[in-house]
Amino acid sequence: MAGKEKLDLVHQNAIHVETILKEQRQQKLHTEFSINPHRKCKSTGPPGTHQEICSSTD
């Protein structure tokens, strides 16, 4: 653009679409999580099983 030309709706839409595509390329779904090992948990099953419920209050 050489000067202060007004963009028409087609060009504005193209810029908007390009911006959205760039943003979507950078987004990543967070799927990995872990349990805090320092939180106290209660076992609800027999010993040796992995059935634990972590209490919200420590």
PyMOL commands that set and color helices and strands:
alter all, ss='L'
color gray80, all
select helices_A, chain A and resi 9-26
alter helices_A, ss='H'
color red, helices_A
select strands_A, chain A and resi 41-43+52-54
alter strands_A, ss='S'
color yellow, strands_A
deselect
rebuild
show_as cartoon
